[in-house]
Amino acid sequence: MGIFKRLRTLTVASVNEVMDSLEDPIVMLNQYMRDMETEIGQVEVAVARQVALEKRFRQQWEEANAIVEKRDRQVTLALSTNDDELARRALVDKKLHESRAQEYETLFKSAAEAAQQMREKLAELKDEFYKMRAKKFTLMSRAQVARTHKQVNEAITGMCNDNASKGFIRMEEKVMRMEAEAEMSGQWRTAKLGFDAIDDRFKNTEIDDIAAELALRKEKLHHQKAEIESATVQGKES
């Protein structure tokens, strides 16, 4: 039994939490105002009916009193003419309407009291409605400010945590790598140009060495030829 009670409590709490999250203050405030307007309208209709009832009982009371006065005059007139039977009937009818007048008076006073209470209730409702309407605008303004503040905070939090921010960080790192690669590429090109200059110098040196060697070998061949010719000349002379 305790488990079912706990489950029911958890279910009710969950439903209340969901309902609370779905309740938009601005929407709910407008709905409350509409509910109050409906209630005021219903009370106004009830007050109008009660006032109409009060007027009807008052009219019936006044009409009964008028008949009582009329019958009283008729009794006096009949007695003055020695018409006892007419005077008796007029007196009986007078007593009947006196009784009705008392009933209508009681009903009128009761209806008037009820109508007054309902008027006071209606006035209280309207006064409360005007207070709530003024408070509604204040609460709606506060709710709008709070909602805007929340949206700004969420936007700031999103800028700090979302993929766009992380993407900017990655792109910044990539640009830095590209800059580093470009700088390294420039250094390598400069170094390569330096090596090319060295190669050119070595090429020039090799050309100079070949020319020198050729000159040396030519000179050597020239000396050898001269020696051969000298030896030939000496052999012939001897």
C-alpha positions in Angstrom: 0.0 0.0 0.0 2.9 2.3 0.8 4.5 1.7 -2.6 1.3 2.7 -4.5 1.0 5.8 -2.3 4.6 6.8 -3.2 4.0 6.1 -6.9 0.9 8.2 -6.8 2.8 11.0 -5.0 5.6 10.8 -7.6 3.1 10.8 -10.5 1.3 13.8 -9.1 4.6 15.6 -8.6 5.7 14.9 -12.1 2.4 16.1 -13.6 2.6 19.3 -11.5 6.2 19.9 -12.7 5.2 19.4 -16.3 2.2 21.7 -15.9 4.3 24.3 -14.2 6.8 24.2 -17.1 4.0 24.6 -19.6 2.4 27.5 -17.8 3.3 30.7 -19.6 2.8 33.6 -17.1 1.6 36.0 -19.7 -0.9 33.5 -21.2 -2.1 32.5 -17.7 -2.5 36.1 -16.5 -4.7 36.8 -19.6 -6.7 33.7 -18.9 -7.2 34.7 -15.3 -8.4 38.1 -16.4 -10.9 36.5 -18.8 -12.1 34.2 -16.0 -12.7 37.2 -13.8 -14.5 39.1 -16.5 -16.7 36.1 -17.0 -17.5 35.9 -13.3 -18.2 39.6 -13.2 -20.6 39.2 -16.2 -22.4 36.4 -14.4 -22.8 38.4 -11.2 -24.0 41.4 -13.2 -26.7 39.2 -14.8 -27.7 37.8 -11.3 -27.8 41.4 -9.8 -30.0 42.6 -12.7 -32.4 39.7 -12.1 -32.5 40.3 -8.4 -33.1 44.1 -8.9 -35.9 43.2 -11.3 -37.4 40.9 -8.6 -37.0 43.6 -6.0 -38.9 46.1 -8.2 -41.7 43.6 -8.9 -42.2 42.9 -5.2 -42.2 46.6 -4.5 -44.7 47.2 -7.2 -47.0 44.4 -5.9 -46.6 45.8 -2.3 -47.6 49.3 -3.5 -50.5 48.0 -5.5 -51.8 46.0 -2.5 -51.5 49.1 -0.3 -53.4 51.2 -2.8 -56.2 48.6 -2.9 -56.3 48.6 1.0 -56.7 52.4 1.0 -59.3 52.2 -1.8 -61.3 49.5 0.1 -61.1 51.6 3.3 -62.7 54.5 1.5 -65.3 52.3 0.0 -66.2 50.9 3.5 -66.7 54.4 4.8 -68.7 55.4 1.7 -71.0 52.3 2.0 -71.6 52.8 5.7 -72.5 56.4 5.0 -75.2 55.2 2.6 -76.4 52.5 5.0 -75.2 49.8 2.6 -73.9 47.4 5.2 -73.4 44.4 2.8 -71.2 46.5 0.5 -69.3 47.8 3.4 -68.8 44.2 4.7 -67.5 43.0 1.3 -65.2 46.0 1.0 -63.9 45.4 4.5 -63.2 41.7 3.8 -61.3 42.6 0.6 -59.4 45.2 2.5 -58.3 42.7 5.1 -57.2 40.3 2.2 -55.1 42.9 0.6 -53.6 44.0 3.9 -52.4 40.5 4.3 -51.0 40.4 0.8 -49.4 43.8 1.3 -47.5 42.4 4.3 -46.3 39.4 2.3 -45.1 41.6 -0.6 -43.4 44.0 1.9 -41.5 41.0 3.4 -40.6 39.7 0.0 -39.6 43.2 -1.2 -37.3 43.8 1.8 -35.7 40.4 1.5 -35.1 41.0 -2.3 -33.8 44.5 -1.6 -31.4 43.2 1.0 -30.2 40.4 -1.3 -29.8 42.9 -4.2 -27.8 45.2 -2.0 -25.5 42.3 -1.0 -25.1 41.3 -4.6 -24.3 44.9 -5.6 -21.6 45.0 -2.9 -20.2 41.7 -4.1 -20.2 43.0 -7.7 -18.4 46.2 -6.6 -15.8 44.1 -4.7 -15.3 41.9 -7.8 -14.9 44.9 -10.0 -12.5 46.6 -7.6 -10.5 43.4 -7.4 -10.6 43.1 -11.2 -9.2 46.6 -11.6 -6.4 45.9 -9.1 -5.6 42.6 -10.9 -5.6 44.3 -14.2 -3.1 46.9 -13.0 -1.0 44.2 -11.4 -1.3 42.1 -14.6 0.6 44.7 -16.6 3.3 44.9 -14.0 3.7 41.1 -13.9 3.6 40.8 -17.6 6.4 43.4 -17.9 8.4 41.6 -15.3 7.9 38.3 -17.1 8.9 39.8 -20.4 12.1 41.3 -18.8 12.9 37.9 -17.2 12.3 36.1 -20.4 14.5 38.5 -22.4 17.2 38.2 -19.7 17.0 34.4 -19.8 17.3 34.5 -23.6 20.4 36.7 -23.4 22.0 34.5 -20.9 21.2 31.4 -23.0 22.6 33.1 -26.0 25.8 34.0 -24.2 26.1 30.5 -22.8 25.5 29.1 -26.3 28.3 31.3 -27.7 30.7 29.9 -25.1 29.7 26.3 -25.6 28.2 25.6 -29.0 29.8 24.2 -32.1 30.2 27.6 -33.7 32.5 28.8 -31.0 34.5 25.6 -31.2 34.5 25.9 -34.9 36.1 29.4 -34.6 38.7 28.0 -32.3 39.5 25.2 -34.8 39.7 27.6 -37.7 42.0 29.9 -35.7 44.3 27.0 -35.1 44.2 26.0 -38.8 45.1 29.6 -39.8 48.0 29.5 -37.4 49.2 26.3 -38.9 48.9 27.7 -42.4 50.9 30.8 -41.3 53.6 28.5 -39.8 53.7 26.4 -43.0 53.9 29.5 -45.2 56.8 30.8 -43.0 58.6 27.4 -43.2 58.1 27.3 -46.9 59.7 30.8 -47.3 62.6 29.7 -45.2 63.1 26.5 -47.3 62.9 28.6 -50.5 65.6 30.9 -49.2 67.7 28.0 -48.2 67.3 26.4 -51.6 68.3 29.6 -53.4 71.4 29.6 -51.2 72.2 26.0 -52.2 71.7 26.8 -55.8 74.2 29.7 -55.5 76.7 27.3 -53.9 76.1 24.8 -56.7 76.7 27.5 -59.3 79.9 28.4 -57.6 81.0 24.8 -57.6 80.2 24.6 -61.2 82.3 27.6 -62.0 85.1 26.2 -59.9 84.9 22.9 -61.8 85.0 24.7 -65.2 88.1 26.6 -64.0 89.8 23.4 -62.9 89.1 21.7 -66.2 90.5 24.6 -68.1 93.6 24.6 -65.9 94.1 20.9 -66.3 93.7 21.1 -70.0 96.3 23.9 -70.1 98.6 21.9 -67.9 98.3 18.8 -70.1 98.8 20.8 -73.2 101.9 22.3 -71.8 103.1 18.8 -70.7 102.4 17.5 -74.2 104.3 20.4 -75.7 107.3 19.7 -73.5 107.2 16.0 -74.4 107.0 16.8 -78.1 109.9 19.2 -77.7 112.0 16.6 -75.9 111.2 14.0 -78.6 112.1 16.4 -81.4 115.4 17.4 -79.5 116.3 13.7 -79.1 115.7 13.1 -82.8 117.9 16.0 -83.8 120.7 14.9 -81.6 120.5 11.3 -83.0 120.8 12.5 -86.5 123.8 14.7 -85.7 125.7 11.9 -84.1 
